[in-house]
């Protein structure tokens, strides 16, 4: 039998609805929305033991997210890989609700409803759960939302005898659209960041989100520049064919661009099989910190390539590349035409680092550095060999070039 409890105070319910709207407008993160919502529901008198949200996520690697609040443990978060399908998900109440095209389900855990079908409900009952309410709120037409997982799945577990009262269910039903709107807003904003970061790079993506979208918008920055190019790309493409070559290309990018990102750099462009990246010098440590990070990324990229080559299968070509490191001032901003802009770096230093990489084949070194970069590189980055003044194509004055020995 359900405990006799006073219905939630009407003014407090209105205040909670207003809090959800205000928090959404202020850009509250989803976990903070859930935490605040659950704590306020508890203050209203609802016997809430657990609240859970699950929603799709637009990210190259992450397909969905889930956030759980419990009275004992607080917040926990889980990311689910894109394309991942687990046995737990296939046998879950939310999956059943979606398959059945429903939007609401309720299970009386005290009587054991659903526990023979769903291990998840059995576990909640064993932890003291008495009532389980599940809802699906689509973020578009229901058939589109189900096909793309574009919506909010929310579940609420009570632990009082008899579970939730009808008045408490009515409060959840009344407030859930506002919570869902807050989640949708946060998901869409984060999706914009993720997409811009994936396609433009984190720094450039943030610049665009900050409103620098007009042709010519930009600023001068000082940065260490990284430019690498894959060896023998044309004959390898001819030998492998389109799809196998794409696989090989992505293996190479995982070694090079992956190392840049993992060591604090920003990948600006993939120019065919070349990678243009920067390590900005702004911030603590300045030029020397940026140079140290670039050297660490260079070592990591070489180590990744060596490991990939050692484990490659028969008929798989080696990953080999030339790399140039330079430092200078560049214009970091929008270039192109008004209808199609691209965020990148332009200037003499950007041209010089590409020309410097072009010398790696002629000089027989895998990694070359300009004199400006060598002056900043930590002593442990060597041994560097002075290769003397070299002429860069399209650059009037020769520049001293250094080669990393042993490559």
Legacy VTK file of the C-alpha trace (Angstrom):
# vtk DataFile Version 3.0
C-alpha trace
ASCII
DATASET POLYDATA
POINTS 407 float
0.000 0.000 0.000
1.278 3.461 -0.906
2.297 5.617 2.040
0.001 8.520 2.765
1.932 11.630 1.897
0.784 15.179 1.352
0.768 16.198 -2.321
3.769 18.327 -3.301
3.276 22.015 -2.578
1.966 23.739 -5.703
4.120 26.833 -5.346
7.231 24.707 -4.833
6.408 22.765 -8.000
6.070 26.046 -9.915
9.377 27.230 -8.477
11.055 24.023 -9.633
9.670 24.526 -13.143
10.981 28.098 -13.140
14.376 26.866 -11.930
14.577 24.435 -14.856
13.822 27.209 -17.369
16.272 29.639 -15.755
19.035 27.016 -15.569
18.521 26.111 -19.226
18.765 29.747 -20.287
21.990 30.095 -18.304
23.517 27.090 -20.059
23.598 24.637 -17.163
25.272 21.311 -17.914
23.039 18.245 -18.076
24.537 16.616 -14.996
23.866 19.771 -12.968
20.290 19.892 -14.268
19.703 16.294 -13.184
21.365 16.752 -9.822
19.447 19.936 -9.029
16.175 18.452 -10.278
16.498 15.298 -8.159
17.519 17.189 -5.038
14.560 19.538 -5.418
12.152 16.658 -6.042
13.407 15.059 -2.828
12.857 18.350 -0.988
9.284 18.327 -2.336
8.769 15.015 -0.566
9.129 12.552 -3.453
10.789 9.301 -2.244
13.312 9.431 -5.059
16.024 6.821 -4.736
17.444 7.160 -8.249
17.084 9.302 -11.370
18.595 8.359 -14.721
18.891 10.167 -18.073
20.091 8.723 -21.390
20.363 10.594 -24.679
22.101 10.500 -28.049
25.403 12.295 -28.543
26.784 13.688 -31.792
30.471 12.858 -31.634
32.784 10.833 -33.905
33.490 8.312 -31.142
30.623 8.644 -28.640
27.116 7.637 -29.681
25.194 8.200 -26.454
25.569 9.371 -22.876
23.880 8.454 -19.636
23.883 10.243 -16.296
22.603 8.747 -13.060
21.792 10.425 -9.758
21.307 8.361 -6.630
20.642 9.512 -3.120
23.642 7.568 -1.811
26.266 7.989 -4.551
25.368 11.311 -6.184
26.186 11.629 -9.890
27.787 9.053 -12.175
28.323 9.410 -15.921
28.809 6.881 -18.709
29.795 7.277 -22.349
28.798 4.666 -24.881
30.870 4.194 -28.019
29.254 4.953 -31.349
27.811 1.757 -32.770
28.222 -0.102 -29.462
25.403 -2.537 -28.714
25.679 -4.414 -25.430
23.683 -7.327 -24.053
22.713 -5.110 -21.128
21.143 -2.563 -23.485
19.335 -5.191 -25.563
17.734 -6.604 -22.412
16.843 -3.251 -20.820
13.453 -1.598 -20.148
14.340 1.473 -22.283
15.135 -0.723 -25.309
11.821 -2.553 -24.850
9.963 0.766 -24.614
11.543 1.986 -27.848
10.851 -1.291 -29.646
7.223 -1.126 -28.620
6.902 2.498 -29.731
5.825 3.630 -26.285
6.547 6.744 -24.297
5.628 5.685 -20.751
6.030 2.539 -18.677
5.703 1.826 -14.976
6.742 -1.250 -13.011
5.602 -2.073 -9.481
8.828 -3.425 -8.023
7.214 -4.354 -4.697
5.113 -7.001 -6.433
8.011 -8.019 -8.649
6.546 -6.646 -11.847
9.085 -6.927 -14.662
11.896 -8.438 -12.595
11.763 -11.771 -14.406
12.056 -9.963 -17.733
14.626 -7.314 -16.827
17.688 -7.947 -14.662
17.997 -4.175 -14.212
14.644 -4.006 -12.419
15.586 -7.011 -10.301
18.737 -5.188 -9.213
16.793 -2.032 -8.316
14.346 -4.063 -6.237
17.203 -5.743 -4.394
18.532 -2.296 -3.501
15.206 -1.266 -2.023
13.366 0.083 -5.059
9.579 -0.102 -4.928
8.480 1.732 -8.069
10.053 2.387 -11.470
8.763 4.986 -13.943
10.213 5.199 -17.455
9.550 7.883 -20.077
10.680 8.647 -23.610
10.612 12.262 -24.801
11.440 12.584 -28.523
13.317 15.644 -29.785
11.599 15.432 -33.187
8.794 13.422 -34.751
8.617 10.107 -32.915
9.545 7.924 -35.892
12.579 10.113 -36.629
13.608 10.202 -32.972
13.440 6.413 -32.670
15.461 5.933 -35.860
18.219 8.330 -34.772
18.023 7.987 -30.967
17.274 11.684 -30.814
15.435 12.095 -27.566
15.567 11.699 -23.810
14.995 8.478 -21.928
14.371 9.205 -18.242
13.691 6.800 -15.407
12.784 7.458 -11.785
12.946 4.936 -8.964
11.155 5.298 -5.619
11.984 3.378 -2.442
9.020 4.221 -0.187
6.361 1.578 0.489
3.867 1.664 -2.354
6.161 3.742 -4.562
5.156 7.096 -6.017
1.711 8.528 -5.371
-0.431 9.566 -8.315
0.131 13.201 -7.325
3.909 12.654 -7.479
3.635 10.982 -10.895
1.656 14.013 -12.023
4.472 16.314 -10.866
7.061 14.271 -12.787
4.865 14.283 -15.889
4.324 18.028 -15.606
7.978 18.950 -15.149
9.611 16.443 -17.458
9.106 18.476 -20.680
11.066 21.352 -19.122
13.858 19.031 -18.074
13.856 17.478 -21.558
14.067 20.924 -23.145
17.088 21.706 -20.969
18.742 18.436 -22.004
17.961 19.022 -25.683
19.423 22.532 -25.541
22.612 21.307 -23.876
22.929 18.367 -26.289
22.527 20.623 -29.320
25.089 23.139 -28.012
27.592 20.404 -27.216
26.941 18.811 -30.603
27.914 22.097 -32.260
31.147 22.153 -30.239
31.906 18.517 -31.028
31.284 18.906 -34.750
33.279 22.122 -35.005
36.105 20.613 -32.961
36.144 17.467 -35.120
36.110 19.338 -38.428
37.945 22.562 -37.554
39.978 21.768 -34.447
39.202 22.752 -30.863
40.630 26.272 -31.012
39.154 27.166 -34.388
35.834 25.625 -33.412
35.630 27.818 -30.320
36.498 30.870 -32.393
33.567 30.124 -34.686
31.220 29.586 -31.731
32.381 32.929 -30.365
31.111 34.580 -33.536
34.207 34.852 -35.715
32.525 33.557 -38.855
33.004 36.467 -41.250
35.607 36.312 -43.995
38.715 38.087 -42.725
37.982 37.605 -39.018
41.158 36.528 -37.262
44.163 37.505 -35.210
47.924 37.287 -35.303
49.314 34.560 -33.074
52.729 33.117 -32.354
52.930 29.358 -32.655
55.111 26.360 -33.288
54.076 24.987 -36.674
54.004 21.291 -37.541
53.784 20.018 -41.113
54.098 16.358 -42.063
53.529 14.545 -45.335
53.200 10.832 -46.034
55.908 9.136 -48.080
55.053 7.351 -51.346
51.368 8.237 -51.134
50.740 8.152 -54.892
52.262 4.704 -55.603
50.678 3.288 -52.435
47.265 4.577 -53.547
47.765 2.961 -56.942
48.828 -0.330 -55.366
46.068 -0.555 -52.761
42.997 0.900 -54.413
40.610 3.440 -52.901
39.200 1.761 -49.776
42.380 0.021 -48.562
44.281 3.256 -49.158
41.754 5.159 -47.054
42.353 2.653 -44.252
46.114 3.124 -44.598
45.703 6.901 -44.644
43.708 6.847 -41.414
46.376 4.646 -39.773
48.941 7.272 -40.727
46.756 10.096 -39.412
46.290 8.192 -36.134
50.064 8.198 -35.724
50.673 11.833 -36.691
47.567 13.920 -36.053
46.740 11.676 -33.097
50.098 12.467 -31.498
49.601 16.203 -32.080
46.224 16.185 -30.333
47.426 14.041 -27.433
50.276 16.466 -26.755
48.227 19.647 -26.701
48.481 20.727 -30.335
45.694 21.674 -32.704
45.262 20.065 -36.107
44.146 22.758 -38.536
43.991 21.005 -41.868
44.403 17.702 -43.633
45.855 18.690 -46.999
45.553 15.449 -48.900
47.916 13.266 -46.886
49.636 16.205 -45.185
48.892 17.458 -41.671
49.148 21.138 -40.742
49.068 21.732 -36.997
50.044 24.358 -34.453
51.154 24.520 -30.846
50.217 28.077 -29.768
52.792 29.822 -27.609
50.316 31.844 -25.548
50.068 30.884 -21.895
52.497 29.681 -19.202
55.850 28.581 -20.559
55.349 30.384 -23.856
57.584 29.434 -26.780
59.625 26.868 -24.865
56.544 24.983 -23.660
55.113 24.894 -27.196
58.425 23.612 -28.580
58.647 20.952 -25.870
55.127 19.739 -26.668
55.922 19.624 -30.386
59.049 17.554 -29.749
57.069 15.178 -27.528
54.468 14.825 -30.279
57.212 14.126 -32.844
58.644 11.339 -30.716
55.203 9.903 -30.078
54.299 9.974 -33.776
57.504 8.108 -34.650
56.864 5.546 -31.903
53.291 4.992 -33.062
54.429 4.516 -36.650
57.111 2.040 -35.565
54.571 0.038 -33.541
52.052 0.052 -36.410
54.720 -1.063 -38.861
55.908 -3.847 -36.587
52.418 -5.304 -36.344
51.233 -4.730 -39.903
49.928 -7.619 -41.922
51.249 -8.973 -45.182
50.665 -6.584 -48.063
50.182 -3.612 -45.752
52.601 -0.790 -46.594
54.808 0.880 -44.039
53.812 4.184 -42.503
56.534 6.694 -43.320
56.460 10.472 -43.328
58.555 13.594 -43.427
58.039 16.200 -40.708
59.009 19.855 -40.354
58.931 22.018 -37.229
59.041 25.798 -37.365
58.022 28.753 -35.227
56.704 32.144 -36.211
53.829 34.602 -36.296
50.847 33.732 -38.468
47.376 35.095 -39.115
44.895 32.711 -37.527
41.491 33.273 -39.030
38.930 32.864 -41.797
39.999 32.589 -45.414
38.066 31.695 -48.561
34.964 33.357 -49.999
32.015 34.788 -48.044
29.872 31.725 -48.792
32.585 29.171 -47.906
35.185 30.030 -45.309
37.855 27.942 -43.641
39.666 28.605 -40.392
43.417 28.215 -40.866
46.767 29.949 -40.545
48.360 32.011 -43.280
51.578 33.948 -43.539
55.253 33.501 -44.318
55.838 31.029 -41.480
53.026 28.753 -42.711
54.538 28.691 -46.197
58.032 28.124 -44.844
57.118 25.082 -42.754
55.607 23.386 -45.810
58.716 24.189 -47.880
60.917 22.917 -45.052
59.132 19.569 -45.034
59.743 19.355 -48.764
63.480 19.219 -48.049
63.243 16.063 -45.912
63.574 13.790 -48.956
66.463 15.752 -50.511
68.425 15.970 -47.258
67.663 12.415 -46.122
66.146 13.259 -42.745
62.738 12.269 -41.419
62.451 15.402 -39.277
63.769 18.867 -40.045
63.606 22.018 -37.960
64.174 25.651 -38.685
66.853 27.588 -36.852
64.089 29.456 -34.998
62.600 26.211 -33.705
65.979 24.654 -32.864
66.737 27.637 -30.617
63.666 26.799 -28.525
63.924 23.008 -28.520
64.930 21.443 -25.178
68.451 19.963 -25.019
66.982 16.487 -24.593
65.315 16.697 -28.017
68.569 16.086 -29.919
70.981 15.222 -31.262
70.259 17.775 -33.993
72.674 18.177 -36.879
73.328 21.552 -38.451
72.689 21.127 -42.180
73.669 24.702 -42.999
71.749 27.319 -44.973
69.140 25.881 -47.330
67.034 27.488 -50.034
63.274 27.113 -49.668
61.234 27.201 -52.857
59.594 30.605 -53.143
61.585 32.073 -50.225
64.311 34.570 -51.092
66.746 34.156 -48.237
68.315 30.787 -47.343
67.635 29.571 -43.816
69.675 27.372 -41.535
68.119 23.925 -41.220
68.613 21.277 -38.562
68.055 17.553 -38.965
67.184 15.129 -36.202
69.906 12.490 -36.256
69.137 8.823 -36.232
66.127 9.010 -38.548
LINES 1 408
407 0 1 2 3 4 5 6 7 8 9 10 11 12 13 14 15 16 17 18 19 20 21 22 23 24 25 26 27 28 29 30 31 32 33 34 35 36 37 38 39 40 41 42 43 44 45 46 47 48 49 50 51 52 53 54 55 56 57 58 59 60 61 62 63 64 65 66 67 68 69 70 71 72 73 74 75 76 77 78 79 80 81 82 83 84 85 86 87 88 89 90 91 92 93 94 95 96 97 98 99 100 101 102 103 104 105 106 107 108 109 110 111 112 113 114 115 116 117 118 119 120 121 122 123 124 125 126 127 128 129 130 131 132 133 134 135 136 137 138 139 140 141 142 143 144 145 146 147 148 149 150 151 152 153 154 155 156 157 158 159 160 161 162 163 164 165 166 167 168 169 170 171 172 173 174 175 176 177 178 179 180 181 182 183 184 185 186 187 188 189 190 191 192 193 194 195 196 197 198 199 200 201 202 203 204 205 206 207 208 209 210 211 212 213 214 215 216 217 218 219 220 221 222 223 224 225 226 227 228 229 230 231 232 233 234 235 236 237 238 239 240 241 242 243 244 245 246 247 248 249 250 251 252 253 254 255 256 257 258 259 260 261 262 263 264 265 266 267 268 269 270 271 272 273 274 275 276 277 278 279 280 281 282 283 284 285 286 287 288 289 290 291 292 293 294 295 296 297 298 299 300 301 302 303 304 305 306 307 308 309 310 311 312 313 314 315 316 317 318 319 320 321 322 323 324 325 326 327 328 329 330 331 332 333 334 335 336 337 338 339 340 341 342 343 344 345 346 347 348 349 350 351 352 353 354 355 356 357 358 359 360 361 362 363 364 365 366 367 368 369 370 371 372 373 374 375 376 377 378 379 380 381 382 383 384 385 386 387 388 389 390 391 392 393 394 395 396 397 398 399 400 401 402 403 404 405 406
